[in-house]
Each structure stands twice: as C-alpha cells, then as structure tokens.
Amino acid sequence: MLGIRLDADLEGKLDSLARETGRSKSYYAREAIRQYLEDREDYLRGIAALERQEATITLHELERRLGLNHRNGRPRTVNRRRSR
C-alpha cells in the first residue's frame, strides 16, 4: 500500500482523467509509476553501457538492419513475402 500527496493542480487533473475514462485514480497512479520505473531502468542500462564503452549503432543503421525504409520522413516496413 502506498499513500501519496499531490498538489491541487495534479490532483485535479487526475480526478478529471479518472472521471472521464471511468478508471480509478489508483489505476493511473500505478500506470504512471510502472512506466516511470521502466523508463528509468532503460536509462540506467543505457548509461551503464556507455560507461562500459560498449559498441553502439545509429538509429539509421538499426533501421537498415531491421529492413525499415523511410518514405516521406516516416518509417515504413519493407513488405516481404512469407513462405507458406
């Protein structure tokens, strides 16, 4: 169990969101905390990899390796025939 105090503005936004969606305030607090923790873990893993001077590649190179093309500035997957 966790109890938190929110400033009035944040509490109001949370109340409105919960009311508009029919979800509980606890649901949104739980999801926000979960997302923050996942993002923080990813960030810390990235920092650790940089400190270990692991090999890195650019986003462009990653997209090339995954077979993604860019058309009109938006990524597009390459259509490939599937063998049956």
N, C-alpha and C positions, 0 to 999 in steps of 0.2 A: 504494500500500500504506500502511496506517495501523496503527500499534500503539497500544493504549491500556491503561492500568492502571485496574482497577476495584477499589473497596473490596470486602471479603469478602462483605458483605450483598448488594450489587448483583450481584456475580459469581454468587452462589448463586441469586439469582432468575433470572438469565439462563440459567444451567445448567438449572434446573428447567423453565423455559419451553421451551428448546430440546429437552430430553429428552421432555417431554410432547407436543410437537407434531411432532417429527421434523424440525424445521427447524434450521439451523445457528445458532450464536451470531452469526456474521458476518451472517447474514440479518437478524436482529433489530437488530443494531448499525447496519447500513446503513439499515434502515427508520426507526429512531429518528432518525438523523442527517438523513435526507431529510425526514422530517416536521418536525423542528425547523427546518430551513432554510426550508422552505415557509412555516411559521408566522411565522418571523422576518421573511422578505421581506414578507409580508402586513402585519405590524405596522408595519414601517418605511415601507411605502407609505401606510398609514393616517395615520401621524404626519406624513409629508410633505404629504399632502392637507390635514390640519388646519392645518399651518403656512402653507400657501398660501391658507387660508381658502376652500377650495372648497365649493360648495353640498353640504349633506348632507340626508338624509331619515331619518325614524324607521323602525324595523323595521315598525311598524304600517302606515306609508304604503307601504313597499316591498311588503309582503304584499298590500295593497289593489291596488296597481298590477299585481301579478302574478296577481291573481284568486284569492288564497287567502283562505279564510274560517276563522274559529275556532269550533269547537263543543266544548264541554266542556273548554276550555282548551288544546285540541290543534289545530294547524294542519290544515286539510283542503283539498285542491284542489277546485276547482269543476269538476264534470263538464260538459263541453261536447261537443256533437255534432260529430263530424268529418264534413266533406263528402267524399263519395266520387266 
